[in-house]
Amino acid sequence: MASSKEYMEYILEQLSLLDGISCRAMMGEYVLYYRGKVFGGVYDDRFLVKPTKAALTMMPDAERELPYEGGKEMLLVGDVEDKEFLRQLVAAMYEDLPAPKRK
């Protein structure tokens, strides 16, 4: 099942307190970037983030889910209503994320 454009737009609105958020459509799903680094995505209308140290600290009870068959485990963001929490989460994750690969 692919993610809906409407849900993706909703997640982008919830992340609007952060400058530097972008997304890229990929095979019916969406990859999310913060200041050029991949931090998560929208998969089957679920907002998932990478299990970085900061994300695990801020969401210790988050469910671990696969974004797609064969993918690496990610954390399900349960509370997508709280814009300030999402801002803090993504900002805290930034330092833990690997630098973008050079093309």
Number of C-alpha atoms within 10 A of each C-alpha: 9 13 17 16 15 10 15 23 11 14 21 16 12 18 22 15 14 18 10 12 18 16 18 11 14 10 8 13 22 23 18 22 19 20 14 15 18 20 24 22 24 25 21 17 18 20 22 25 25 21 22 18 14 20 22 15 12 15 16 10 11 15 13 16 15 14 22 12 6 7 9 12 16 20 24 23 17 14 10 16 11 11 17 14 15 20 16 15 19 20 16 17 20 20 13 15 17 10 11 11 7 4 3
